[in-house]
Amino acid sequence: MIDLHTHTLFSDGELIPAELSRRAAVLGYRAIAMTDHGDLSNLDLIIPRLVRVADDLSAQWGLKVVPGIELTHVPPAQFAEATAEARKLGALIVNAHGETIVEPVAAGTNRAALDAGVDILSHPGLISAEDTALAAKKGICLEITTRKGHSLTNGHVVQMARQYGARLVVNNDAHAPGDLLKPELVRQVALGAGMTEDEIAQAMTNSEKLAGI
């Protein structure tokens, strides 16, 4: 299992990086990205701290820890700047907090994130055909999530990705210890969203490539 969407105490998560990565290792995860919520106000506070500890935690716990960010409620007009700044600061995974139906995310966020070249469009909600086609064209992964609320549109995302050839990843969006699901339960959530076993395997391959393993 590889999870490229988790949160620590640096945003609204409950765990420090050491405990989050330790718990993931014990559950059998091979890699985990720490992607706290960020915008132009706090990227420089979060990303360097994750960069500082990632390699050491990887060596200590035996899984790959990837420093990243989830650009969250960023105004669409600022997405390109925020994405570039995050990468400059050392984020190896840039997620975009997509247009989930359970939060007031600004219309146009999905398109702005795709145009900016993020790595993963997280919980993209009722993503349009045009945006799905753009994600496919640019090789940007769409997220299937185990997180309550955000997961309500998983089935739509799977159908759109299948129709337009977009890549998928499966993540937990973990904020608390109980959000890190066992790999078999993650698989079952993906099956419940309508993914086939082959599609789940391909999603894991997509995650491996993004994590660099």
Backbone as JSON Lines, residues from 0, in Angstrom:
{"i":0,"aa":"M","n":[0.84,-1.19,0.0],"ca":[0.0,0.0,0.0],"c":[0.88,1.25,0.0]}
{"i":1,"aa":"I","n":[0.52,2.2,-0.82],"ca":[1.18,3.5,-0.87],"c":[0.1,4.56,-0.71]}
{"i":2,"aa":"D","n":[0.32,5.49,0.2],"ca":[-0.66,6.55,0.45],"c":[0.01,7.89,0.21]}
{"i":3,"aa":"L","n":[-0.48,8.63,-0.76],"ca":[0.13,9.9,-1.14],"c":[-0.7,11.1,-0.69]}
{"i":4,"aa":"H","n":[-1.47,10.92,0.38],"ca":[-2.31,12.02,0.88],"c":[-2.57,11.82,2.37]}
{"i":5,"aa":"T","n":[-1.74,12.42,3.21],"ca":[-1.91,12.35,4.67],"c":[-1.61,13.71,5.28]}
{"i":6,"aa":"H","n":[-2.02,13.87,6.54],"ca":[-1.87,15.14,7.23],"c":[-1.26,14.95,8.62]}
{"i":7,"aa":"T","n":[-0.43,15.89,9.02],"ca":[0.22,15.86,10.32],"c":[-0.25,17.05,11.15]}
{"i":8,"aa":"L","n":[0.37,17.23,12.31],"ca":[0.09,18.38,13.16],"c":[0.46,19.71,12.52]}
{"i":9,"aa":"F","n":[1.19,19.67,11.4],"ca":[1.54,20.91,10.72],"c":[0.32,21.55,10.05]}
{"i":10,"aa":"S","n":[-0.78,20.79,9.94],"ca":[-2.04,21.41,9.53],"c":[-3.13,20.91,10.47]}
{"i":11,"aa":"D","n":[-4.07,20.1,9.97],"ca":[-5.17,19.66,10.83],"c":[-5.12,18.18,11.17]}
{"i":12,"aa":"G","n":[-3.96,17.56,11.01],"ca":[-3.79,16.18,11.42],"c":[-3.53,16.07,12.91]}
{"i":13,"aa":"E","n":[-3.62,14.86,13.44],"ca":[-3.45,14.64,14.88],"c":[-2.05,14.15,15.27]}
{"i":14,"aa":"L","n":[-1.26,13.75,14.28],"ca":[0.01,13.08,14.59],"c":[1.2,13.88,14.09]}
{"i":15,"aa":"I","n":[2.31,13.79,14.83],"ca":[3.57,14.32,14.34],"c":[4.1,13.38,13.25]}
{"i":16,"aa":"P","n":[5.01,13.83,12.39],"ca":[5.49,12.99,11.3],"c":[6.04,11.65,11.74]}
{"i":17,"aa":"A","n":[6.76,11.61,12.86],"ca":[7.35,10.35,13.31],"c":[6.28,9.31,13.62]}
{"i":18,"aa":"E","n":[5.21,9.72,14.3],"ca":[4.17,8.75,14.65],"c":[3.35,8.36,13.43]}
{"i":19,"aa":"L","n":[3.04,9.32,12.58],"ca":[2.27,9.01,11.38],"c":[3.0,7.98,10.53]}
{"i":20,"aa":"S","n":[4.28,8.19,10.29],"ca":[5.04,7.27,9.47],"c":[5.24,5.93,10.16]}
{"i":21,"aa":"R","n":[5.4,5.93,11.48],"ca":[5.54,4.67,12.22],"c":[4.27,3.84,12.12]}
{"i":22,"aa":"R","n":[3.12,4.47,12.29],"ca":[1.86,3.74,12.2],"c":[1.67,3.18,10.79]}
{"i":23,"aa":"A","n":[2.03,3.94,9.8],"ca":[1.91,3.45,8.43],"c":[2.82,2.25,8.18]}
{"i":24,"aa":"A","n":[4.02,2.32,8.71],"ca":[4.97,1.22,8.54],"c":[4.45,-0.06,9.19]}
{"i":25,"aa":"V","n":[3.89,0.06,10.38],"ca":[3.37,-1.1,11.1],"c":[2.21,-1.75,10.33]}
{"i":26,"aa":"L","n":[1.43,-0.94,9.63],"ca":[0.32,-1.47,8.83],"c":[0.78,-2.08,7.51]}
{"i":27,"aa":"G","n":[2.06,-1.96,7.2],"ca":[2.58,-2.57,5.99],"c":[2.67,-1.64,4.8]}
{"i":28,"aa":"Y","n":[2.53,-0.35,5.01],"ca":[2.65,0.6,3.91],"c":[4.1,0.65,3.44]}
{"i":29,"aa":"R","n":[4.27,0.79,2.14],"ca":[5.61,0.88,1.57],"c":[6.07,2.32,1.39]}
{"i":30,"aa":"A","n":[5.14,3.24,1.29],"ca":[5.47,4.65,1.14],"c":[4.29,5.48,1.61]}
{"i":31,"aa":"I","n":[4.61,6.67,2.09],"ca":[3.57,7.59,2.55],"c":[4.03,9.01,2.23]}
{"i":32,"aa":"A","n":[3.15,9.8,1.67],"ca":[3.44,11.22,1.45],"c":[2.73,12.04,2.51]}
{"i":33,"aa":"M","n":[3.44,12.98,3.09],"ca":[2.85,13.89,4.06],"c":[2.5,15.18,3.32]}
{"i":34,"aa":"T","n":[1.21,15.45,3.23],"ca":[0.72,16.52,2.36],"c":[-0.23,17.42,3.14]}
{"i":35,"aa":"D","n":[0.34,18.18,4.05],"ca":[-0.49,19.05,4.88],"c":[-1.14,20.15,4.05]}
{"i":36,"aa":"H","n":[-2.23,20.7,4.6],"ca":[-2.95,21.77,3.91],"c":[-2.09,23.03,3.85]}
{"i":37,"aa":"G","n":[-2.0,23.6,2.65],"ca":[-1.19,24.8,2.51],"c":[-1.76,25.75,1.48]}
{"i":38,"aa":"D","n":[-1.39,27.02,1.65],"ca":[-1.63,28.04,0.63],"c":[-0.41,28.97,0.65]}
{"i":39,"aa":"L","n":[-0.5,30.09,0.01],"ca":[0.68,30.96,-0.09],"c":[1.11,31.53,1.26]}
{"i":40,"aa":"S","n":[0.28,31.4,2.28],"ca":[0.62,31.93,3.6],"c":[1.54,31.03,4.41]}
{"i":41,"aa":"N","n":[1.58,29.73,4.11],"ca":[2.27,28.82,5.03],"c":[3.13,27.75,4.37]}
{"i":42,"aa":"L","n":[3.3,27.79,3.05],"ca":[4.11,26.77,2.4],"c":[5.52,26.71,2.98]}
{"i":43,"aa":"D","n":[6.08,27.88,3.28],"ca":[7.44,27.93,3.79],"c":[7.55,27.46,5.24]}
{"i":44,"aa":"L","n":[6.43,27.35,5.92],"ca":[6.43,26.83,7.28],"c":[6.34,25.31,7.31]}
{"i":45,"aa":"I","n":[5.64,24.74,6.34],"ca":[5.35,23.31,6.34],"c":[6.39,22.5,5.57]}
{"i":46,"aa":"I","n":[6.6,22.85,4.33],"ca":[7.38,21.97,3.45],"c":[8.82,21.78,3.93]}
{"i":47,"aa":"P","n":[9.57,22.81,4.3],"ca":[10.95,22.57,4.74],"c":[11.05,21.64,5.95]}
{"i":48,"aa":"R","n":[10.06,21.68,6.83],"ca":[10.09,20.81,8.0],"c":[9.89,19.35,7.61]}
{"i":49,"aa":"L","n":[9.04,19.11,6.64],"ca":[8.85,17.74,6.16],"c":[10.07,17.27,5.38]}
{"i":50,"aa":"V","n":[10.64,18.14,4.59],"ca":[11.86,17.79,3.85],"c":[12.97,17.41,4.83]}
{"i":51,"aa":"R","n":[13.06,18.14,5.91],"ca":[14.13,17.91,6.9],"c":[14.09,16.5,7.48]}
{"i":52,"aa":"V","n":[12.9,15.96,7.74],"ca":[12.8,14.69,8.46],"c":[12.51,13.49,7.56]}
{"i":53,"aa":"A","n":[12.17,13.71,6.29],"ca":[11.68,12.61,5.45],"c":[12.69,11.49,5.3]}
{"i":54,"aa":"D","n":[13.92,11.81,4.96],"ca":[14.9,10.75,4.72],"c":[15.22,9.98,5.99]}
{"i":55,"aa":"D","n":[15.32,10.69,7.12],"ca":[15.63,10.01,8.38],"c":[14.51,9.08,8.8]}
{"i":56,"aa":"L","n":[13.26,9.52,8.67],"ca":[12.14,8.66,9.03],"c":[12.06,7.46,8.09]}
{"i":57,"aa":"S","n":[12.37,7.67,6.83],"ca":[12.4,6.55,5.89],"c":[13.39,5.48,6.34]}
{"i":58,"aa":"A","n":[14.56,5.92,6.76],"ca":[15.59,4.98,7.2],"c":[15.21,4.31,8.51]}
{"i":59,"aa":"Q","n":[14.59,5.04,9.41],"ca":[14.25,4.49,10.72],"c":[13.12,3.47,10.65]}
{"i":60,"aa":"W","n":[12.1,3.72,9.85],"ca":[10.91,2.88,9.87],"c":[10.81,1.91,8.69]}
{"i":61,"aa":"G","n":[11.65,2.08,7.68],"ca":[11.65,1.11,6.59],"c":[10.57,1.3,5.56]}
{"i":62,"aa":"L","n":[10.03,2.52,5.46],"ca":[9.13,2.87,4.36],"c":[9.57,4.2,3.83]}
{"i":63,"aa":"K","n":[9.17,4.52,2.6],"ca":[9.59,5.8,2.03],"c":[8.64,6.9,2.47]}
{"i":64,"aa":"V","n":[9.19,7.95,3.06],"ca":[8.42,9.12,3.46],"c":[8.7,10.23,2.45]}
{"i":65,"aa":"V","n":[7.64,10.73,1.85],"ca":[7.76,11.72,0.78],"c":[7.2,13.06,1.26]}
{"i":66,"aa":"P","n":[8.0,14.12,1.22],"ca":[7.49,15.44,1.62],"c":[6.62,16.04,0.52]}
{"i":67,"aa":"G","n":[5.46,16.54,0.93],"ca":[4.56,17.11,-0.06],"c":[3.69,18.2,0.53]}
{"i":68,"aa":"I","n":[2.62,18.5,-0.17],"ca":[1.68,19.54,0.26],"c":[0.34,19.27,-0.41]}
{"i":69,"aa":"E","n":[-0.74,19.67,0.25],"ca":[-2.05,19.7,-0.4],"c":[-2.48,21.16,-0.47]}
{"i":70,"aa":"L","n":[-2.45,21.72,-1.65],"ca":[-2.89,23.1,-1.84],"c":[-4.4,23.15,-1.65]}
{"i":71,"aa":"T","n":[-4.83,23.88,-0.63],"ca":[-6.2,23.76,-0.13],"c":[-6.92,25.1,-0.14]}
{"i":72,"aa":"H","n":[-8.07,25.13,-0.8],"ca":[-8.87,26.35,-0.92],"c":[-8.02,27.52,-1.43]}
{"i":73,"aa":"V","n":[-7.04,27.19,-2.25],"ca":[-6.25,28.23,-2.91],"c":[-7.11,28.87,-3.99]}
{"i":74,"aa":"P","n":[-7.19,30.18,-4.06],"ca":[-7.94,30.81,-5.15],"c":[-7.42,30.34,-6.5]}
{"i":75,"aa":"P","n":[-8.3,30.0,-7.42],"ca":[-7.83,29.47,-8.71],"c":[-6.75,30.32,-9.37]}
{"i":76,"aa":"A","n":[-6.84,31.63,-9.26],"ca":[-5.86,32.5,-9.9],"c":[-4.47,32.37,-9.29]}
{"i":77,"aa":"Q","n":[-4.36,31.79,-8.08],"ca":[-3.07,31.64,-7.4],"c":[-2.46,30.26,-7.53]}
{"i":78,"aa":"F","n":[-3.15,29.36,-8.24],"ca":[-2.69,27.97,-8.24],"c":[-1.34,27.78,-8.9]}
{"i":79,"aa":"A","n":[-1.11,28.45,-9.99],"ca":[0.18,28.29,-10.68],"c":[1.32,28.77,-9.79]}
{"i":80,"aa":"E","n":[1.14,29.91,-9.16],"ca":[2.17,30.45,-8.27],"c":[2.4,29.53,-7.08]}
{"i":81,"aa":"A","n":[1.32,29.04,-6.48],"ca":[1.45,28.19,-5.3],"c":[2.12,26.86,-5.65]}
{"i":82,"aa":"T","n":[1.78,26.3,-6.79],"ca":[2.39,25.04,-7.21],"c":[3.88,25.2,-7.44]}
{"i":83,"aa":"A","n":[4.26,26.27,-8.12],"ca":[5.68,26.52,-8.38],"c":[6.44,26.75,-7.08]}
{"i":84,"aa":"E","n":[5.84,27.5,-6.16],"ca":[6.5,27.77,-4.88],"c":[6.67,26.48,-4.07]}
{"i":85,"aa":"A","n":[5.65,25.63,-4.08],"ca":[5.73,24.37,-3.34],"c":[6.87,23.51,-3.86]}
{"i":86,"aa":"R","n":[7.0,23.43,-5.16],"ca":[8.09,22.61,-5.73],"c":[9.45,23.24,-5.42]}
{"i":87,"aa":"K","n":[9.53,24.56,-5.46],"ca":[10.78,25.24,-5.15],"c":[11.23,24.95,-3.73]}
{"i":88,"aa":"L","n":[10.27,24.82,-2.81],"ca":[10.57,24.57,-1.41],"c":[10.89,23.11,-1.12]}
{"i":89,"aa":"G","n":[10.69,22.23,-2.1],"ca":[11.07,20.84,-1.94],"c":[9.94,19.83,-1.89]}
{"i":90,"aa":"A","n":[8.71,20.25,-2.15],"ca":[7.6,19.29,-2.17],"c":[7.75,18.36,-3.37]}
{"i":91,"aa":"L","n":[7.81,17.07,-3.09],"ca":[7.95,16.08,-4.16],"c":[6.6,15.58,-4.66]}
{"i":92,"aa":"I","n":[5.56,15.8,-3.87],"ca":[4.18,15.5,-4.27],"c":[3.36,16.76,-4.02]}
{"i":93,"aa":"V","n":[2.71,17.25,-5.06],"ca":[1.81,18.39,-4.91],"c":[0.4,17.92,-5.22]}
{"i":94,"aa":"N","n":[-0.42,17.88,-4.19],"ca":[-1.83,17.55,-4.34],"c":[-2.65,18.83,-4.39]}
{"i":95,"aa":"A","n":[-3.75,18.78,-5.08],"ca":[-4.7,19.88,-5.08],"c":[-5.98,19.43,-4.39]}
{"i":96,"aa":"H","n":[-6.48,20.24,-3.48],"ca":[-7.74,19.98,-2.8],"c":[-8.86,20.28,-3.8]}
{"i":97,"aa":"G","n":[-9.35,19.21,-4.43],"ca":[-10.3,19.38,-5.52],"c":[-11.69,19.78,-5.07]}
{"i":98,"aa":"E","n":[-12.59,19.85,-6.04],"ca":[-13.94,20.38,-5.81],"c":[-14.89,19.35,-5.19]}
{"i":99,"aa":"T","n":[-14.5,18.86,-4.03],"ca":[-15.35,17.95,-3.26],"c":[-16.73,18.57,-3.06]}
{"i":100,"aa":"I","n":[-17.76,17.74,-3.03],"ca":[-19.12,18.26,-2.89],"c":[-19.47,18.59,-1.44]}
{"i":101,"aa":"V","n":[-18.59,18.28,-0.49],"ca":[-18.91,18.51,0.92],"c":[-18.2,19.73,1.5]}
{"i":102,"aa":"E","n":[-17.53,20.52,0.67],"ca":[-16.88,21.74,1.12],"c":[-17.08,22.83,0.07]}
{"i":103,"aa":"P","n":[-17.02,24.09,0.47],"ca":[-17.24,25.2,-0.48],"c":[-16.0,25.55,-1.28]}
{"i":104,"aa":"V","n":[-15.46,24.58,-1.98],"ca":[-14.29,24.82,-2.82],"c":[-14.69,25.7,-4.0]}
{"i":105,"aa":"A","n":[-13.87,26.67,-4.34],"ca":[-14.2,27.61,-5.41],"c":[-14.36,26.9,-6.75]}
{"i":106,"aa":"A","n":[-15.39,27.26,-7.48],"ca":[-15.56,26.74,-8.83],"c":[-14.35,27.12,-9.66]}
{"i":107,"aa":"G","n":[-13.9,26.18,-10.47],"ca":[-12.72,26.41,-11.29],"c":[-11.43,25.92,-10.66]}
{"i":108,"aa":"T","n":[-11.51,25.42,-9.42],"ca":[-10.31,24.92,-8.75],"c":[-9.73,23.71,-9.47]}
{"i":109,"aa":"N","n":[-10.59,22.77,-9.88],"ca":[-10.08,21.6,-10.58],"c":[-9.29,22.0,-11.82]}
{"i":110,"aa":"R","n":[-9.85,22.89,-12.63],"ca":[-9.17,23.3,-13.86],"c":[-7.88,24.06,-13.56]}
{"i":111,"aa":"A","n":[-7.9,24.94,-12.58],"ca":[-6.71,25.7,-12.24],"c":[-5.59,24.78,-11.76]}
{"i":112,"aa":"A","n":[-5.94,23.77,-10.97],"ca":[-4.95,22.82,-10.48],"c":[-4.34,22.01,-11.62]}
{"i":113,"aa":"L","n":[-5.19,21.59,-12.54],"ca":[-4.7,20.83,-13.7],"c":[-3.81,21.7,-14.58]}
{"i":114,"aa":"D","n":[-4.23,22.93,-14.81],"ca":[-3.41,23.84,-15.61],"c":[-2.06,24.1,-14.95]}
{"i":115,"aa":"A","n":[-2.05,24.12,-13.61],"ca":[-0.81,24.38,-12.87],"c":[0.13,23.19,-12.86]}
{"i":116,"aa":"G","n":[-0.37,22.0,-13.2],"ca":[0.47,20.82,-13.27],"c":[0.73,20.15,-11.94]}
{"i":117,"aa":"V","n":[-0.29,20.08,-11.09],"ca":[-0.14,19.33,-9.84],"c":[0.06,17.85,-10.15]}
{"i":118,"aa":"D","n":[0.41,17.07,-9.14],"ca":[0.6,15.63,-9.33],"c":[-0.71,14.86,-9.18]}
{"i":119,"aa":"I","n":[-1.52,15.26,-8.19],"ca":[-2.77,14.56,-7.88],"c":[-3.86,15.59,-7.66]}
{"i":120,"aa":"L","n":[-5.0,15.38,-8.32],"ca":[-6.19,16.16,-8.03],"c":[-7.02,15.35,-7.05]}
{"i":121,"aa":"S","n":[-6.96,15.75,-5.78],"ca":[-7.6,14.98,-4.72],"c":[-9.1,15.21,-4.71]}
{"i":122,"aa":"H","n":[-9.84,14.16,-4.38],"ca":[-11.3,14.19,-4.29],"c":[-11.91,15.27,-5.19]}
{"i":123,"aa":"P","n":[-11.87,15.05,-6.51],"ca":[-12.29,16.09,-7.46],"c":[-13.78,16.25,-7.63]}
{"i":124,"aa":"G","n":[-14.56,15.58,-6.8],"ca":[-16.01,15.77,-6.83],"c":[-16.63,15.33,-8.14]}
{"i":125,"aa":"L","n":[-17.6,16.1,-8.61],"ca":[-18.28,15.78,-9.86],"c":[-17.49,16.38,-11.02]}
{"i":126,"aa":"I","n":[-16.28,15.89,-11.19],"ca":[-15.37,16.42,-12.19],"c":[-16.0,16.35,-13.58]}
{"i":127,"aa":"S","n":[-15.76,17.39,-14.37],"ca":[-16.36,17.47,-15.7],"c":[-15.61,16.61,-16.7]}
{"i":128,"aa":"A","n":[-16.26,16.38,-17.82],"ca":[-15.62,15.64,-18.91],"c":[-14.37,16.37,-19.4]}
{"i":129,"aa":"E","n":[-14.48,17.68,-19.53],"ca":[-13.36,18.47,-20.04],"c":[-12.15,18.4,-19.1]}
{"i":130,"aa":"D","n":[-12.41,18.49,-17.81],"ca":[-11.31,18.43,-16.86],"c":[-10.72,17.03,-16.76]}
{"i":131,"aa":"T","n":[-11.56,16.03,-16.88],"ca":[-11.04,14.66,-16.87],"c":[-10.16,14.42,-18.07]}
{"i":132,"aa":"A","n":[-10.59,14.88,-19.23],"ca":[-9.79,14.74,-20.44],"c":[-8.46,15.47,-20.31]}
{"i":133,"aa":"L","n":[-8.47,16.64,-19.67],"ca":[-7.23,17.39,-19.47],"c":[-6.3,16.65,-18.52]}
{"i":134,"aa":"A","n":[-6.85,16.07,-17.46],"ca":[-6.03,15.27,-16.54],"c":[-5.37,14.12,-17.28]}
{"i":135,"aa":"A","n":[-6.14,13.45,-18.14],"ca":[-5.59,12.34,-18.92],"c":[-4.47,12.82,-19.83]}
{"i":136,"aa":"K","n":[-4.69,13.94,-20.49],"ca":[-3.7,14.49,-21.42],"c":[-2.4,14.85,-20.71]}
{"i":137,"aa":"K","n":[-2.52,15.39,-19.51],"ca":[-1.34,15.85,-18.77],"c":[-0.75,14.8,-17.84]}
{"i":138,"aa":"G","n":[-1.4,13.63,-17.75],"ca":[-0.88,12.56,-16.9],"c":[-1.04,12.84,-15.42]}
{"i":139,"aa":"I","n":[-2.0,13.68,-15.06],"ca":[-2.27,14.0,-13.66],"c":[-3.26,13.0,-13.09]}
{"i":140,"aa":"C","n":[-2.95,12.47,-11.92],"ca":[-3.78,11.43,-11.33],"c":[-4.99,12.03,-10.61]}
{"i":141,"aa":"L","n":[-6.12,11.36,-10.76],"ca":[-7.33,11.68,-9.99],"c":[-7.41,10.74,-8.81]}
{"i":142,"aa":"E","n":[-7.9,11.24,-7.7],"ca":[-7.89,10.46,-6.46],"c":[-9.22,9.78,-6.18]}
{"i":143,"aa":"I","n":[-9.12,8.52,-5.83],"ca":[-10.2,7.79,-5.17],"c":[-9.83,7.76,-3.7]}
{"i":144,"aa":"T","n":[-10.76,8.19,-2.84],"ca":[-10.42,8.4,-1.44],"c":[-11.27,7.54,-0.52]}
{"i":145,"aa":"T","n":[-10.67,7.14,0.58],"ca":[-11.41,6.4,1.61],"c":[-12.04,7.34,2.63]}
{"i":146,"aa":"R","n":[-11.8,8.64,2.5],"ca":[-12.27,9.59,3.52],"c":[-13.77,9.85,3.4]}
{"i":147,"aa":"K","n":[-14.44,9.8,4.54],"ca":[-15.88,10.03,4.57],"c":[-16.21,11.41,3.99]}
{"i":148,"aa":"G","n":[-17.31,11.5,3.32],"ca":[-17.71,12.76,2.7],"c":[-17.09,12.92,1.34]}
{"i":149,"aa":"H","n":[-15.78,13.06,1.29],"ca":[-15.1,13.18,0.01],"c":[-15.33,11.96,-0.88]}
{"i":150,"aa":"S","n":[-15.53,10.81,-0.25],"ca":[-15.67,9.55,-1.0],"c":[-17.02,9.42,-1.69]}
{"i":151,"aa":"L","n":[-17.95,10.33,-1.43],"ca":[-19.3,10.2,-1.99],"c":[-19.31,10.24,-3.51]}
{"i":152,"aa":"T","n":[-18.32,10.85,-4.11],"ca":[-18.28,10.94,-5.58],"c":[-17.24,10.01,-6.19]}
{"i":153,"aa":"N","n":[-16.73,9.06,-5.42],"ca":[-15.73,8.12,-5.96],"c":[-16.23,7.43,-7.22]}
{"i":154,"aa":"G","n":[-17.47,6.98,-7.21],"ca":[-18.0,6.25,-8.36],"c":[-17.98,7.09,-9.62]}
{"i":155,"aa":"H","n":[-18.35,8.35,-9.5],"ca":[-18.32,9.25,-10.65],"c":[-16.9,9.42,-11.17]}
{"i":156,"aa":"V","n":[-15.95,9.59,-10.25],"ca":[-14.56,9.79,-10.66],"c":[-14.04,8.56,-11.41]}
{"i":157,"aa":"V","n":[-14.37,7.37,-10.91],"ca":[-13.95,6.13,-11.58],"c":[-14.53,6.07,-12.99]}
{"i":158,"aa":"Q","n":[-15.81,6.36,-13.12],"ca":[-16.45,6.3,-14.43],"c":[-15.83,7.3,-15.41]}
{"i":159,"aa":"M","n":[-15.59,8.51,-14.94],"ca":[-15.01,9.52,-15.82],"c":[-13.58,9.16,-16.21]}
{"i":160,"aa":"A","n":[-12.81,8.68,-15.24],"ca":[-11.43,8.28,-15.54],"c":[-11.39,7.15,-16.55]}
{"i":161,"aa":"R","n":[-12.29,6.21,-16.41],"ca":[-12.35,5.08,-17.33],"c":[-12.73,5.56,-18.74]}
{"i":162,"aa":"Q","n":[-13.67,6.47,-18.81],"ca":[-14.15,6.95,-20.11],"c":[-13.08,7.75,-20.86]}
{"i":163,"aa":"Y","n":[-12.29,8.55,-20.11],"ca":[-11.35,9.45,-20.77],"c":[-9.89,9.03,-20.62]}
{"i":164,"aa":"G","n":[-9.66,7.91,-19.97],"ca":[-8.3,7.39,-19.88],"c":[-7.42,8.1,-18.87]}
{"i":165,"aa":"A","n":[-8.02,8.69,-17.84],"ca":[-7.24,9.38,-16.81],"c":[-6.69,8.38,-15.79]}
{"i":166,"aa":"R","n":[-5.56,8.71,-15.23],"ca":[-4.93,7.87,-14.23],"c":[-5.61,8.06,-12.88]}
{"i":167,"aa":"L","n":[-5.61,6.99,-12.08],"ca":[-6.18,7.03,-10.74],"c":[-5.13,6.66,-9.71]}
{"i":168,"aa":"V","n":[-5.31,7.19,-8.5],"ca":[-4.6,6.7,-7.32],"c":[-5.65,6.52,-6.23]}
{"i":169,"aa":"V","n":[-5.32,5.71,-5.23],"ca":[-6.22,5.48,-4.1],"c":[-5.5,5.9,-2.83]}
{"i":170,"aa":"N","n":[-6.1,6.87,-2.11],"ca":[-5.49,7.43,-0.9],"c":[-6.47,7.46,0.25]}
{"i":171,"aa":"N","n":[-5.92,7.63,1.47],"ca":[-6.74,7.7,2.67],"c":[-7.14,9.12,3.06]}
{"i":172,"aa":"D","n":[-6.3,10.11,2.71],"ca":[-6.53,11.47,3.22],"c":[-6.59,11.41,4.75]}
{"i":173,"aa":"A","n":[-5.61,10.73,5.34],"ca":[-5.62,10.47,6.78],"c":[-5.31,11.71,7.59]}
{"i":174,"aa":"H","n":[-6.14,11.96,8.61],"ca":[-5.93,13.03,9.57],"c":[-5.71,12.5,10.99]}
{"i":175,"aa":"A","n":[-6.13,11.27,11.23],"ca":[-6.07,10.68,12.57],"c":[-5.63,9.22,12.44]}
{"i":176,"aa":"P","n":[-5.19,8.6,13.55],"ca":[-4.72,7.21,13.47],"c":[-5.71,6.27,12.81]}
{"i":177,"aa":"G","n":[-6.98,6.41,13.12],"ca":[-7.98,5.51,12.55],"c":[-8.23,5.7,11.07]}
{"i":178,"aa":"D","n":[-7.71,6.78,10.51],"ca":[-7.89,7.03,9.07],"c":[-6.92,6.24,8.21]}
{"i":179,"aa":"L","n":[-5.87,5.73,8.8],"ca":[-4.92,4.89,8.06],"c":[-5.49,3.48,8.0]}
{"i":180,"aa":"L","n":[-6.14,3.15,6.92],"ca":[-6.81,1.86,6.81],"c":[-5.82,0.76,6.44]}
{"i":181,"aa":"K","n":[-6.16,-0.45,6.84],"ca":[-5.36,-1.59,6.42],"c":[-5.48,-1.75,4.91]}
{"i":182,"aa":"P","n":[-4.41,-2.2,4.26],"ca":[-4.43,-2.29,2.79],"c":[-5.62,-3.04,2.23]}
{"i":183,"aa":"E","n":[-6.07,-4.1,2.88],"ca":[-7.2,-4.86,2.36],"c":[-8.48,-4.04,2.39]}
{"i":184,"aa":"L","n":[-8.66,-3.22,3.41],"ca":[-9.85,-2.38,3.48],"c":[-9.8,-1.27,2.43]}
{"i":185,"aa":"V","n":[-8.61,-0.76,2.18],"ca":[-8.46,0.22,1.1],"c":[-8.88,-0.42,-0.23]}
{"i":186,"aa":"R","n":[-8.45,-1.63,-0.45],"ca":[-8.83,-2.35,-1.68],"c":[-10.34,-2.5,-1.77]}
{"i":187,"aa":"Q","n":[-10.98,-2.82,-0.66],"ca":[-12.42,-3.0,-0.67],"c":[-13.15,-1.69,-0.97]}
{"i":188,"aa":"V","n":[-12.63,-0.57,-0.47],"ca":[-13.22,0.73,-0.79],"c":[-13.11,1.0,-2.28]}
{"i":189,"aa":"A","n":[-11.96,0.68,-2.85],"ca":[-11.77,0.88,-4.29],"c":[-12.73,0.01,-5.09]}
{"i":190,"aa":"L","n":[-12.91,-1.24,-4.66],"ca":[-13.87,-2.11,-5.34],"c":[-15.28,-1.55,-5.21]}
{"i":191,"aa":"G","n":[-15.61,-1.02,-4.05],"ca":[-16.92,-0.43,-3.83],"c":[-17.17,0.79,-4.69]}
{"i":192,"aa":"A","n":[-16.1,1.46,-5.09],"ca":[-16.22,2.62,-5.98],"c":[-16.39,2.2,-7.43]}
{"i":193,"aa":"G","n":[-16.28,0.9,-7.69],"ca":[-16.47,0.41,-9.04],"c":[-15.2,0.06,-9.78]}
{"i":194,"aa":"M","n":[-14.05,0.16,-9.1],"ca":[-12.8,-0.2,-9.76],"c":[-12.67,-1.7,-9.9]}
{"i":195,"aa":"T","n":[-12.04,-2.14,-10.96],"ca":[-11.73,-3.55,-11.14],"c":[-10.4,-3.85,-10.45]}
{"i":196,"aa":"E","n":[-10.11,-5.14,-10.31],"ca":[-8.82,-5.52,-9.72],"c":[-7.67,-4.99,-10.56]}
{"i":197,"aa":"D","n":[-7.82,-5.04,-11.88],"ca":[-6.76,-4.52,-12.75],"c":[-6.59,-3.02,-12.58]}
{"i":198,"aa":"E","n":[-7.69,-2.31,-12.41],"ca":[-7.6,-0.86,-12.22],"c":[-6.97,-0.52,-10.88]}
{"i":199,"aa":"I","n":[-7.25,-1.32,-9.86],"ca":[-6.62,-1.1,-8.56],"c":[-5.12,-1.33,-8.66]}
{"i":200,"aa":"A","n":[-4.73,-2.39,-9.35],"ca":[-3.31,-2.66,-9.53],"c":[-2.62,-1.53,-10.29]}
{"i":201,"aa":"Q","n":[-3.28,-1.0,-11.3],"ca":[-2.71,0.1,-12.07],"c":[-2.61,1.35,-11.21]}
{"i":202,"aa":"A","n":[-3.61,1.59,-10.35],"ca":[-3.55,2.74,-9.45],"c":[-2.36,2.63,-8.51]}
{"i":203,"aa":"M","n":[-2.08,1.42,-8.03],"ca":[-0.92,1.24,-7.16],"c":[0.38,1.5,-7.93]}
{"i":204,"aa":"T","n":[0.42,1.09,-9.19],"ca":[1.59,1.38,-10.03],"c":[1.75,2.87,-10.22]}
{"i":205,"aa":"N","n":[0.64,3.57,-10.43],"ca":[0.7,5.03,-10.55],"c":[1.27,5.66,-9.29]}
{"i":206,"aa":"S","n":[0.86,5.15,-8.14],"ca":[1.37,5.67,-6.86],"c":[2.85,5.39,-6.7]}
{"i":207,"aa":"E","n":[3.27,4.21,-7.1],"ca":[4.68,3.86,-7.03],"c":[5.53,4.84,-7.84]}
{"i":208,"aa":"K","n":[5.07,5.17,-9.03],"ca":[5.83,6.09,-9.89],"c":[5.92,7.47,-9.26]}
{"i":209,"aa":"L","n":[4.8,7.95,-8.69],"ca":[4.82,9.25,-8.05],"c":[5.7,9.27,-6.82]}
{"i":210,"aa":"A","n":[5.72,8.17,-6.09],"ca":[6.54,8.07,-4.87],"c":[8.0,7.81,-5.18]}
{"i":211,"aa":"G","n":[8.3,7.43,-6.41],"ca":[9.68,7.16,-6.79],"c":[10.21,5.84,-6.3]}
{"i":212,"aa":"I","n":[9.32,4.82,-6.25],"ca":[9.79,3.5,-5.81],"c":[9.44,2.45,-6.87]}
